[in-house]
Amino acid sequence: LDGSCGRKLRARKHGQAVADGAVAEAPPGLPAATMPPPAQLLSARAQAPLHLPPRAATPQRRGARAGPGSARRCVASAASNPPEERTREASGPGPGAASPKVSFVSLGCAKNTVDGEILLRDLSQGGFEVTDDHDAADAIVINTCGFVEDAKGESIEAILEAAQLKQEALDERGEKKKIVVTGCLAQRYSHELADEIPEADLVVGFEHYARVPSELHAALGTGVQLPTPVVSVQQASDGSATVQLDGVPLAGAGPQERMQEVQRVQVGEPTVPFRQEGGRYRLTPKHTAYLRVAEGCDHKCTFCAIPSFRGKFRSKAWSQLLEEAQWLVKDGVKEINLIAEDTNQYGIDRKDGKGLAELLRELNDIEGLEWIRILYAYPSYFSEELIDAIAELPKVCKYIDMPLQHIANFTLLAMNRPPQQHTVGLLHKLRERIPGLVLRTTFISGFPGETEEDHRELVDFCKEFKFERMGTFVYSEEEGTPAGEREDQIDVATREARRDELNELQQQIQMQFATNRVGTEVEVLVDAVDSDGFFIGRSRLESPDVDPVVFLSESEEEGVPRLAVGQMRRCKVTGASLSDIEAYPVC
């Protein structure tokens, strides 16, 4: 791990403890680090470490309206949506034995949320009780994000908080709590995490997620027996030996060292087949869900390391997608948000004539499903058929999330992104062909070599085009990427200043967009009740987690039903509060 994340871990390894925001005196040969003292690690976010209120009782956004790729926390709780049936058989101590408890923290994007829901399904079906009380849990699973430096830092902080809880449980109650690290950080930096954080009992990558319940039962010594991986040492004719996990050779240290480590670090390849994603323990509110249509990425964006740990692009099987969509709707879902690294690339790798346009038409026919939303589109692959489907199908929200990263040609060329002429032409074409379309995008500020002229070109374009939804991120140098190795890096202060200018501009644009909606009627999906008892929802023009919201008040008209979470209600917009709008139900 490079950057501030690596410095945190190295400082911790050498026993450093410094106040928040202070710069520690590093041991010889180590750079200075910024790291909270162990005793204060748990107080950075909440009095209850790692604990957030049940999702069903709070708005779905976690204070991060920056973009679909930003890190966020989801905590599984009794208020989440567990699968109704257990289908996995397990032999154990027998009736009357208490089920071990597991708590779960999921960081990162919507794709990581789906991974977390599948992990929780497996744990639930494997004999574990899911709890949101990390103190009472026998094990804590941290589903990490490894996208950019800030996300990696948040993931490491969460692991260190869990490690502190583990130590406290041992010191105060003699309990041997276990920590499981999963997600992109585990996939990308498995051995570094294992070396630097010995409190992590299991570090598991995508290929071996199905093994987490059995491995955790073994680590806890519950006596429950589930199918376990086969570990063996294979001798070659030349006298050398390799360790194999289920017949797959594991590279690295010698056989003896690998045998000791293999049960703790189980990562494998990044390009893995799809597992069944229905029946999952959902972390989202019951009425909304993510449907992953593809995984991985074949693009070569110079700033991005995702293909190295998420693998090659592959579309999910057609029949599997439709089965999962049907299951979600039967489970109470009214809104399906389609996700992938490049959602609109769906089906291109299979070449069977079934792409995203055909999928939208199939989903539109599912009875009970109300909204279909496209997230993570790439500025290519917008066929005429896809544009027509978005425009024509009544259940498809006239909303497209399409990260563009920049608009200046030289910067786009350096990023290895589609050129300006193509991108601008597509944006205008989408607005012309899809009435009422809302476009959401994200940009990167301070990319290596970005000149002031490049930045001004981006600002001027945003002023003119007026994206209804937009977020800007400071460029993050990612190891192993061409951009990260460039010598013409922009200083952090300039990156942040350019980001702030774009965000301030966008705030004004979104405020005007919200004001223009006053007096109109919109369909609203009621998401949650806040701590003051007020209802919060979204219209078709707001995506979960990242966009403004609709603040709802009860109607004063006699005969209009009271509001309730999960309802789809026709509402009158009465006011705007910054980018949010205020409304009340009319029927």
N, C-alpha and C positions, 0 to 999 in steps of 0.2 A: 504494500500500500504506500503510495506516494502522497505528497502534499500534507495538509494539516491533519488528515486522518491517520496517516502513518506516524506523524509526530506525536499525536495523542497516545497511540499505543506504545511507541518506544519510550515516551516519557513515563507512562504508567509502569512499564516493565522495569524501569530503573528507579522506581519508588518516588517519583516526583508528585508533589501535591501543591497546587498553586490556586490562588483565588480566581474567581471568574473574571475573564478579561485580562488577567495579568500574564506577563511573559516569564516563563520559568527559566532558571539558569540550567542549561542542559548539561548532562554529563559529557565528558570529553568525547569529541567526535560526533555528537548528536546536535541537530539544530534546535533552536528554542521552540517551545511548545506552549500552546494555550490549552489549559485543561482544568476543569473544576476539581477540587479536592474530593477524594472518595466519599467523605462524610456528607458532602453537599450534592453528590450526583443525583440523589433522589428528589431534591427539592426544586430542580430547574424547571419542571413543567407543572407538577401538581403535588399536593400534600400526600395523596395516595400514589405511590410510585407506579408508573406505567398504567395507571388506572384511569379510564375515561368512562363517563356515564354510558349506560346502554344506548346503542344507536337508535333504537326505536323511540327513545325519549328525547333525542336531540336532533338539531338540524344535521344534515348529512355532510356539510362542509366542515372542515377542520381548520378554519382560518387561512386556508390557502386557496385563493381564487386566481392563482397565477396561470395554471394550465393543466391539461390532462396528464402531462408527464411529470408534474411536481410530486414530491413525496408527501404522503399523508398517513395518518395512523388510523387503523381500524382495530378495535378490540372486540374479540368475541365475548358474548355474554349470554345469559339466560334469555335475554330479550332478542337475541339473534334468531335466525330461522333454521333450526336443525332439521335434518332429514327425518321423515316420519317413521321409516322402517330401518332396522339393522339387518343387513344381508350377509355380513361376514361372520362366520362361526369362529369362536375362540374357546379353547379349553383352559380352565383356570382353577382357582382354589375352590370354586363351587358356590352354591347359593348362600346368601348372607354376607359374603365378603364385600367390603366397600370398594367401589370403583375408584381407581386413582384419578385425581383431578389434574386437568391441564388448562393453563391459560394461554392466550394467544395474542400477539401484537403483530399486525401486518402493516408494513410501510411501503410506500411507493405508489405505482400506477394501478389502474384498474386491472391490468393483466395479472399483477401480483395479488390483487384482491381475489381474483378467481382461483389462483393457485392456493391461496390461503383457505378458501372455502372447500376446496377438494381435500386439502390436508386435514381440515377439521372434520369433514365427513369420514375420512379414513380413521381418524382418532376416535370419533364417536362410535363408529361401527366396530372398532377394535377394542371396545370396553372402557374407554375413558369418558369421564364426565367433564364437560366444558364449563369453565367458570371464568368470570371476569375479576375474581379476587386473586391477585398474584401472590399475596401472602399465604392464602390457603391452598394454592396449587402445589401439587407434587412436582410439576414440571412447567417451565415457561418456554414457549416456542416463539422465537423472534424471526419473523419473515421479512428479511431485509431488502433494501433497495441499493443498487450500485450504479445508478445512472450518472449522477454528477457529484461533485465534491460535497455540496451541502447535504445531499441525500445520504451519501456514505457516512458523513459525520453524524447524522441523526441515527442511522442504524447502529453505528458503533456505540453511541451514547446509550441507546436502548439496551444493547448487550451488556454494557458496563453497569447500568442500573440493575439489570437482572442478576448480574454477578454479585452486586452488593446485597441484594435480597437473599441470594443463596448463602452468602457468608453469614448474614444475620440469622437466617433460619438455623444454620448449624450452631452458631455461638449461643443463641438464646434458647433454642428448643431441641437441639440435637437432631434436627431434621436434615436429611440429605436430598435437598431439592436439585432437580436436574435442569439443565439449559440446553435447548436445541436451537441451532442457528440454521435457517434455510434462506431461500431467496437468492437474488442476483449477487449480493455480496459474498454469500457462501459459494456460489458457483464460480465466481471470478477470483476470489482470494481465499480459497478453502484452507490451504496449509498455513498461510500467513495468519489467519484468524486462529487456527488451532494452536500455533506456536505462541502467539502474543496473548491469547486469552485462554489459559488452561482451564478456567471455570466452565468453558463450553464443553459439554459432555458429548454432543453430537453436532457435526457440521455436515449438512446433507444438501446435495445438489439435485437438480430436476430429475435426473435419470433414476434416482433412488427414493423419490418421495413415498412410494408405496410401502417402503420398508420402515418408515418412521414409527408406526404403532408397535411393530414387533421389536424394533431396536429399543424403543423407550420402555416397553415392558421389561425387557432384559436388563436395561440399565437400572430400573427401579426395583428389580427383583420381585415383581408381583406374583410370579408363578404362572401367569397367563401365557399360553403358548400359541403363537401365530406363526405362519410361514416365515422362516428366517433365511437370510442369504447364506450361501455356501462359500466359505473361505478356505482356500487350499493353496499349497505351495507346489509348483510344477518344476521338476528337475529337467533340464535340457541335456542333450548328449554331450555338450562341451563342459558340463559340470555346473553351469550357471543355474540360478533358480529365480523364478518369478512368482509373485503372489497373485492369485486370481480371485475375483469376487463374482460368483455365479458364472464362472468360466471366462470372465473378461479380465485380461492382464492389466495389472495396475503398475504404472511406471513410477519411478521415484527412487527411494532409498532401498537398502538391501532387504532381503526377505524377513529377517528377524524384526527389523524396525517397522517394516510395512505390516507385519502380522500384528504388532502391538497397536498400530495406528488405524488399521483398516476398518475396525468396527466404529471408530470415532469419526473419521473423515470418509464420507461416502459421497462422491460427487459425480464422476462419470462424464459423459458427453453432453454438450449443450443442445445438439439436434436430436430430440427424442420424439417418439411417436405420441400421438394424442391418447390420453386416457379418457375413460368415460367421465364427462363433466356434469352429468345430470345427478340429481339426488344429493347435491352438495349442501353443506351447512352454511347458509348464506349470511354474509356480513352486512349486506345492504338491507334497507327496509323491505318489507315483504312485497310491496307493490312495484319495485323497480329492481332491475338486475342487469348484469353485463353478460353478453354472449360472445365468447371468443370464436372468431371465424377462421383465424389463421395464427401462426406463430413464427417467430424468427424474421430475419431480414437479409436480403441479398444486395441491398444498396451499399455503396462505398462512400458515404458521407464522411468527410475527412475529420470531423469533430467528434464522431460517435463511435463508441466501443460496443454498442449493443450486439451487433452480429457475433462478436467474439464469445459472448456468454449466453445469448438467447438462441444461437444457432441459425441455420439456413431457413429461408422462407418455405413454409409448407401450409397448404390449405387443409382445413378439417374436412372430413368426409361429408358429403351432402346429406346422407341419411342420418348421420350422427347429429349434425346441426339441427335438422328439423325435429328430431327426437328430443333434443335438449330444449329447444324452444317450446315444444308442446308441454314438456315437463314443467318448465318455468311458469307458463300460463296456468297450468293446473294447480301450481303451488301459490297462485295469487298474484303473479306478476302482471302489471298492466303496461309497463314500459320496458322495452328491451333496447339496450345500448350496445351496438355492434362495435367490437374492438379487435385490434390486431396491431402489429407494428405498422402495416400498410393495409388498412381494411379494404380499400377499393381495389386492391390487387387480388382479392379472393378469387380462386378458381383458375387463374392464369397458368399456374404450374400444372394443373391437371389436364387442361385443354379438352374438356368434355362438353364445352358449350354452356356450362353452368357457372356463371360468375355472380357478382354482387347484384346486378340488375335482376337476374332470375331469382336470387335468394330473397330480395325485397318483395317480389311478387308472391312468392310462396308464404312468406311471413305475413304479408298483408291479408291473406285469406284465413289466418288462424282466428277462430272465434274467441273473444275475450281479451285479445291483445288490442291495446288502444294506440300506443305510440311506438315507433321504431326510429332510432336515432343513429346517425353515422358519426363515429369518432375515429380519429387517427387516420384520416385519408391522406394520400400522397398526391402532390400536384401532377400526377400523370394518371393513366388508366381510367379517365372519365370518358367512357364510350358514349355514343349517342343514346344507346339503349339505357345506360345507367342514368343519364341526365333526365331522360323521359320518365323513367320509373320514379325518380325522386319528385319530379314535378307532378306526376299524375296520381300516384297512389295516396289515398286519403290518410292512411295510418303513418306514412313516412313523414317525420317532422321536416319542415323546410329549414333545415339546420345542418350545416356541414362543418365539422372540425377538421382543419387542414393546416398543420404546421408548415410555414413557408421558410422560416429561419432568416431570410433577408430578401431584399429586392434589388440591391445594386448588383450589376452584372459581374463586376470583378470579384466581389465577395461571394456571389453564388458560384462562380467558376472555381474559386479557391475552396469552397465547401463541397464541390462536386454535386451540386444541386441543379435542377432544371433551370434553364436560362430565363432571364427577365421577360423576354418577348413571349415565350410560351406561357409563363406563369400569369402575367398580366392579361393576356388574351383569354386564358381559362377563367380567371376571376370575372371578367366582364361577361363572358359567355354564360357562366352559371347564373349570374344575376339577371341576365336577359331572359333566360329560358325557364327559370324557376321563380315564379311570382312570390314575393314576400320572403325570399331567402335571407336567412341570417348566417353570416360567415364568421367563424371563429378561427383565429390563427395565433401562432406564437413566433416571436423573433428572438434572435440572439444578438446581444450588444457586445461590442468589443472583441469580435473575432480577430485572430491574428492578421495584421496587415490592413484592417479596416481603417480607412482614412476618414478625416472629418467630412470630406465630400461624400463618401459612401454613406456615412451616417445621416447627413443632411438629405440625401436622396431618399433614404428610408423614411425619415420624418415627413418630408414633403408628400411622399406617396400616401402615408397613413392619413395625413390631413385631407388629402383629396379623395381617397377611396372610402374612408370612414368605415372600417370594420366594426360590426356591431359588438363583437367580443374579441378581445385581444389581450395577450400577456407577453411580457418581455423578460428574458432571462439573461443574466450576466454570463458571458462565455466561461466555461470551466475546462481547464486543461486536463484532458484524459490521457493517462499513460497508454502507450500502444497505438495511439492514433497519429496520423500524419500532421494534423493541426497542432497537437500537443508538442510536437518536436520542432515546430517552427521557431526561428529566432526572433521574429518580429512580433512578439507578444505585446498586447496593449496593457498598460498599467491598470491595476484594479480600480483605482479612483476614476479613471476615464471610462472604463466599462460601466461602473455603477452610475456615473453621471449621465451617460447616454441612455442607460436603461430607465433611469428616473425621468428623463425628458419624455421618452416614449410613453411611459406609464401615466405621467401627468396629462399628456395629450389625450391618451385613450380614455382617461377618467372623464374628461370634458365631453368627448364624443359619446360615451355610454350614458352620461347624465342627460344629454340632449335626446338620445334615443329613448330613454325611460320617460322623459317629459312628453315626448311626442305620442306616447301610448296612453296618456291620461284621457279618459272619456271613452275609450274603446272597451269592448268585451273580449275576454280571453278565456280559453279553457285552462284550468289549473289542476294539477295533481298535488294533493295535500300531502306533504312530506313528513311533517313533524310538528310537535308542540314545543316551544322554547321554555326556558326556565320560569318565565313570567306568565305562562299559560296562553301565549299567543300562537296561532297557527301560522306555519310557514309552508309555502309551496313553490311550484315552478310551472311556467307555461311551456308550450312547445318550443319556445325560443331560449330555454335555459337548460344546460346540461347539469347532471348531478355533480356536486363537489366543487366545481370550478367557476360557475357563473353566478350572477346576481340572483336574488330570490324574489318571491311575491309574498309580502306580508298581508295576512288575511284577517279581517274582522267579521264578526257575525252580522248577518243581515238584520235590519230592523223591520223588514216587511213580514207581516203575519203569513204563516204558511210555508215559508222558506225553511227547509230542513237545516238543522245545526251542522256545523262542520265536524269532520272526523278524519283522522289520518288514513290515507289510502283512497280517499274519495277522488273522483274526477268531477270538478264543479265548474259551471259557467259563471264567470265573475266579471264585475264592472271595475275598471281601473279608476281610482279616485285621486291618486297622487303619486309622486315620485320622491324617493329618499336616496339621494346620490344616484347610484346605478340601479337600485332596487325599485320596485313599484309596490303600491298599496292597493288593495282591492277588497270587495265583499261579494259573496255569492248572490246571484239574482235568481237562481232556480236550483 
